[in-house]
Amino acid sequence: MSDPFFVIGVLVCAISAVLCLGAALLRQPPNDVTILSIAGVELFLLAYSVGAVIRQLTGEPVLGEAWEFWGYLLTALVVPIAAFWWAILDKTRWSNVVLAAAGLTVFVMLFRMEQIWAGVAGL
């Protein structure tokens, strides 16, 4: 059975990526919807971080390399922030592509974090 955090993360990242890619295809500059969608990804990651800390403190260990898990998580936390700043500074439709790529990147990193948590061998 999949971790609920993972399932929620997949949904948040997918919705953000679809909204941002749709705006780019419609040749729209970044707007409230696309900016808020990437903010939703960051908010999810913050909740995921708190959940991961609580899980570790209550005795649920990372079965893979803990340093790798936390490294992925810290990096994932930076990706939406960087995409947000890109979108704020560059008001072209291509910023929405960057926002969509951030959602997809966080999804891939989340997938890998789940593998590390479960102790699945590296790719």
Backbone as CSV, one residue per row, in Angstrom:
resi,resn,N_x,N_y,N_z,CA_x,CA_y,CA_z,C_x,C_y,C_z
1,MET,0.841,-1.184,0.000,0.000,0.000,0.000,0.885,1.246,0.000
2,SER,0.538,2.213,-0.786,1.328,3.439,-0.890,1.130,4.322,0.334
3,ASP,2.182,5.047,0.653,2.163,6.012,1.736,1.190,7.142,1.368
4,PRO,0.287,7.527,2.275,-0.654,8.621,1.963,0.050,9.928,1.590
5,PHE,1.183,10.212,2.235,1.930,11.418,1.875,2.353,11.374,0.406
6,PHE,2.771,10.207,-0.038,3.198,10.056,-1.427,2.032,10.284,-2.386
7,VAL,0.895,9.690,-2.082,-0.285,9.834,-2.944,-0.721,11.297,-3.025
8,ILE,-0.763,11.963,-1.888,-1.136,13.382,-1.883,-0.110,14.199,-2.667
9,GLY,1.161,13.888,-2.485,2.215,14.591,-3.212,2.104,14.427,-4.710
10,VAL,1.805,13.211,-5.146,1.624,12.956,-6.585,0.488,13.819,-7.122
11,LEU,-0.610,13.869,-6.397,-1.761,14.671,-6.846,-1.417,16.161,-6.894
12,VAL,-0.785,16.659,-5.858,-0.434,18.087,-5.813,0.529,18.447,-6.949
13,CYS,1.549,17.615,-7.141,2.532,17.881,-8.205,1.895,17.774,-9.589
14,ALA,1.034,16.778,-9.783,0.384,16.596,-11.091,-0.546,17.762,-11.407
15,ILE,-1.331,18.171,-10.430,-2.251,19.297,-10.654,-1.463,20.562,-10.985
16,SER,-0.409,20.815,-10.228,0.419,21.995,-10.487,1.024,21.938,-11.887
17,ALA,1.590,20.802,-12.250,2.232,20.674,-13.564,1.228,20.869,-14.693
18,VAL,0.040,20.289,-14.557,-0.986,20.418,-15.607,-1.449,21.868,-15.732
19,LEU,-1.696,22.521,-14.602,-2.122,23.926,-14.652,-1.066,24.814,-15.293
20,CYS,0.175,24.618,-14.899,1.264,25.460,-15.426,1.529,25.171,-16.899
21,LEU,1.513,23.903,-17.266,1.722,23.562,-18.670,0.558,24.062,-19.526
22,GLY,-0.644,23.953,-19.009,-1.814,24.473,-19.729,-1.716,25.965,-19.964
23,ALA,-1.283,26.700,-18.952,-1.113,28.150,-19.097,-0.035,28.467,-20.127
24,ALA,1.026,27.676,-20.140,2.093,27.898,-21.129,1.579,27.625,-22.537
25,LEU,0.805,26.553,-22.700,0.266,26.238,-24.025,-0.716,27.303,-24.501
26,LEU,-1.392,27.944,-23.557,-2.308,29.035,-23.902,-1.582,30.380,-24.027
27,ARG,-0.253,30.323,-23.942,0.607,31.502,-24.077,0.307,32.575,-23.030
28,GLN,-0.012,32.122,-21.832,-0.300,33.024,-20.728,0.963,33.266,-19.904
29,PRO,1.136,34.470,-19.402,2.239,34.695,-18.459,1.866,34.072,-17.115
30,PRO,2.820,33.960,-16.204,2.487,33.425,-14.878,1.367,34.252,-14.251
31,ASN,0.440,33.571,-13.631,-0.689,34.257,-13.011,-0.927,33.680,-11.621
32,ASP,-1.983,34.143,-10.972,-2.265,33.685,-9.614,-2.422,32.169,-9.538
33,VAL,-3.074,31.586,-10.525,-3.316,30.140,-10.501,-2.000,29.363,-10.573
34,THR,-1.133,29.737,-11.491,0.123,28.991,-11.637,1.058,29.239,-10.452
35,ILE,1.096,30.468,-9.979,1.947,30.787,-8.827,1.427,30.064,-7.584
36,LEU,0.124,30.082,-7.383,-0.437,29.396,-6.213,-0.290,27.881,-6.317
37,SER,-0.285,27.353,-7.537,-0.126,25.901,-7.674,1.273,25.472,-7.240
38,ILE,2.290,26.265,-7.568,3.646,25.907,-7.143,3.806,26.193,-5.646
39,ALA,3.082,27.184,-5.139,3.073,27.415,-3.689,2.451,26.220,-2.977
40,GLY,1.455,25.600,-3.614,0.848,24.388,-3.052,1.838,23.245,-2.976
41,VAL,2.691,23.138,-3.989,3.741,22.108,-3.973,4.683,22.371,-2.804
42,GLU,5.083,23.614,-2.611,5.986,23.950,-1.505,5.305,23.689,-0.157
43,LEU,4.045,24.058,-0.047,3.309,23.814,1.193,3.228,22.319,1.488
44,PHE,2.972,21.529,0.455,2.961,20.079,0.637,4.322,19.596,1.147
45,LEU,5.404,20.085,0.529,6.745,19.653,0.935,7.048,20.022,2.390
46,LEU,6.561,21.167,2.828,6.749,21.545,4.229,6.002,20.571,5.144
47,ALA,4.766,20.235,4.777,3.997,19.254,5.557,4.674,17.886,5.521
48,TYR,5.196,17.511,4.357,5.905,16.241,4.203,7.138,16.223,5.107
49,SER,7.834,17.345,5.192,9.022,17.444,6.049,8.654,17.231,7.509
50,VAL,7.602,17.896,7.952,7.144,17.732,9.333,6.746,16.283,9.577
51,GLY,6.023,15.700,8.622,5.622,14.297,8.750,6.822,13.359,8.812
52,ALA,7.845,13.630,8.023,9.043,12.783,8.020,9.779,12.883,9.350
53,VAL,9.867,14.089,9.892,10.517,14.265,11.196,9.738,13.503,12.267
54,ILE,8.423,13.652,12.257,7.590,12.958,13.247,7.726,11.449,13.100
55,ARG,7.713,10.965,11.859,7.858,9.523,11.635,9.184,9.019,12.192
56,GLN,10.242,9.770,11.987,11.550,9.343,12.498,11.598,9.406,14.020
57,LEU,11.043,10.454,14.599,11.069,10.599,16.052,10.222,9.552,16.760
58,THR,9.207,9.048,16.084,8.353,8.018,16.688,8.846,6.607,16.391
59,GLY,10.019,6.499,15.793,10.637,5.194,15.639,10.517,4.528,14.288
60,GLU,9.988,5.211,13.294,9.916,4.632,11.949,11.172,5.044,11.188
61,PRO,12.112,4.142,11.022,13.388,4.530,10.425,13.338,4.613,8.894
62,VAL,14.265,5.383,8.381,14.514,5.381,6.938,15.327,4.118,6.675
63,LEU,14.816,3.234,5.841,15.491,1.963,5.608,16.668,2.092,4.646
64,GLY,16.654,3.123,3.821,17.792,3.402,2.944,18.753,4.330,3.665
65,GLU,19.546,5.038,2.890,20.496,5.990,3.457,19.756,7.255,3.915
66,ALA,19.790,7.522,5.224,19.069,8.680,5.767,19.601,9.985,5.188
67,TRP,20.925,10.102,5.019,21.497,11.335,4.478,20.979,11.589,3.067
68,GLU,20.758,10.523,2.297,20.258,10.673,0.929,18.811,11.156,0.942
69,PHE,17.999,10.576,1.824,16.605,10.999,1.947,16.518,12.484,2.291
70,TRP,17.238,12.896,3.347,17.174,14.286,3.782,17.790,15.224,2.753
71,GLY,18.775,14.767,2.023,19.343,15.575,0.939,18.339,15.818,-0.169
72,TYR,17.625,14.754,-0.557,16.573,14.906,-1.560,15.496,15.860,-1.063
73,LEU,15.109,15.708,0.200,14.042,16.552,0.739,14.453,18.021,0.770
74,LEU,15.648,18.298,1.229,16.111,19.691,1.255,16.203,20.278,-0.150
75,THR,16.679,19.480,-1.088,16.760,19.953,-2.476,15.365,20.188,-3.049
76,ALA,14.454,19.261,-2.769,13.080,19.404,-3.261,12.429,20.667,-2.707
77,LEU,12.750,21.021,-1.477,12.198,22.239,-0.889,12.668,23.499,-1.615
78,VAL,13.837,23.450,-2.220,14.392,24.617,-2.907,13.820,24.767,-4.326
79,VAL,13.461,23.665,-4.968,13.018,23.696,-6.375,11.801,24.610,-6.589
80,PRO,10.700,24.466,-5.834,9.563,25.373,-6.062,9.887,26.836,-5.777
81,ILE,10.756,27.078,-4.802,11.133,28.461,-4.489,11.892,29.070,-5.655
82,ALA,12.822,28.310,-6.224,13.579,28.803,-7.382,12.650,29.051,-8.570
83,ALA,11.713,28.145,-8.805,10.769,28.316,-9.917,9.872,29.529,-9.684
84,PHE,9.458,29.732,-8.443,8.646,30.898,-8.102,9.386,32.188,-8.438
85,TRP,10.643,32.282,-8.014,11.411,33.493,-8.292,11.619,33.690,-9.785
86,TRP,11.835,32.602,-10.489,11.970,32.689,-11.949,10.693,33.310,-12.536
87,ALA,9.543,32.793,-12.097,8.261,33.267,-12.628,7.994,34.722,-12.262
88,ILE,8.447,35.137,-11.101,8.251,36.523,-10.683,9.136,37.469,-11.504
89,LEU,10.346,37.011,-11.810,11.291,37.871,-12.530,11.100,37.853,-14.042
90,ASP,10.582,36.768,-14.578,10.396,36.634,-16.025,8.911,36.420,-16.301
91,LYS,8.239,37.449,-16.730,6.792,37.396,-16.919,6.381,36.913,-18.316
92,THR,7.099,35.907,-18.849,6.724,35.340,-20.137,6.062,33.987,-19.919
93,ARG,5.473,33.454,-20.985,4.813,32.149,-20.867,5.795,31.049,-20.533
94,TRP,7.083,31.262,-20.839,8.086,30.235,-20.569,8.291,30.028,-19.079
95,SER,7.953,31.013,-18.295,8.013,30.834,-16.849,7.037,29.758,-16.387
96,ASN,5.916,29.650,-17.081,4.967,28.595,-16.739,5.541,27.213,-17.062
97,VAL,6.369,27.137,-18.086,7.050,25.871,-18.390,8.009,25.523,-17.257
98,VAL,8.709,26.530,-16.749,9.615,26.318,-15.619,8.819,25.866,-14.389
99,LEU,7.677,26.492,-14.147,6.831,26.090,-13.017,6.342,24.650,-13.187
100,ALA,5.958,24.289,-14.402,5.522,22.910,-14.664,6.670,21.930,-14.450
101,ALA,7.852,22.306,-14.917,9.028,21.446,-14.731,9.348,21.281,-13.253
102,ALA,9.125,22.319,-12.468,9.366,22.218,-11.020,8.418,21.200,-10.399
103,GLY,7.155,21.227,-10.788,6.199,20.239,-10.270,6.600,18.822,-10.636
104,LEU,7.037,18.631,-11.879,7.465,17.295,-12.316,8.756,16.868,-11.617
105,THR,9.664,17.811,-11.415,10.919,17.504,-10.726,10.653,17.081,-9.284
106,VAL,9.789,17.798,-8.607,9.448,17.439,-7.230,8.784,16.066,-7.195
107,PHE,7.937,15.762,-8.176,7.322,14.428,-8.229,8.388,13.344,-8.300
108,VAL,9.361,13.508,-9.194,10.423,12.498,-9.348,11.225,12.380,-8.054
109,MET,11.519,13.509,-7.436,12.272,13.476,-6.185,11.456,12.817,-5.074
110,LEU,10.161,13.082,-5.044,9.280,12.453,-4.061,9.241,10.941,-4.258
111,PHE,9.184,10.510,-5.505,9.200,9.075,-5.821,10.482,8.439,-5.292
112,ARG,11.608,9.111,-5.521,12.891,8.586,-5.045,12.955,8.597,-3.518
113,MET,12.410,9.628,-2.891,12.397,9.678,-1.422,11.599,8.511,-0.845
114,GLU,10.503,8.165,-1.500,9.711,7.016,-1.044,10.505,5.730,-1.184
115,GLN,11.268,5.607,-2.268,12.116,4.427,-2.442,13.170,4.343,-1.341
116,ILE,13.789,5.466,-1.041,14.828,5.495,-0.004,14.218,5.161,1.347
117,TRP,13.064,5.749,1.659,12.411,5.491,2.948,12.123,3.998,3.114
118,ALA,11.685,3.363,2.024,11.324,1.944,2.070,12.540,1.025,1.948
119,GLY,13.700,1.576,1.657,14.907,0.778,1.543,15.082,0.102,0.200
120,VAL,14.431,0.614,-0.844,14.580,0.051,-2.190,15.951,0.452,-2.721
121,ALA,16.621,-0.473,-3.387,17.959,-0.218,-3.935,17.927,0.953,-4.915
122,GLY,19.042,1.653,-5.016,19.163,2.820,-5.896,18.939,2.486,-7.358
123,LEU,18.677,3.538,-8.117,18.402,3.383,-9.543,19.667,3.211,-10.322
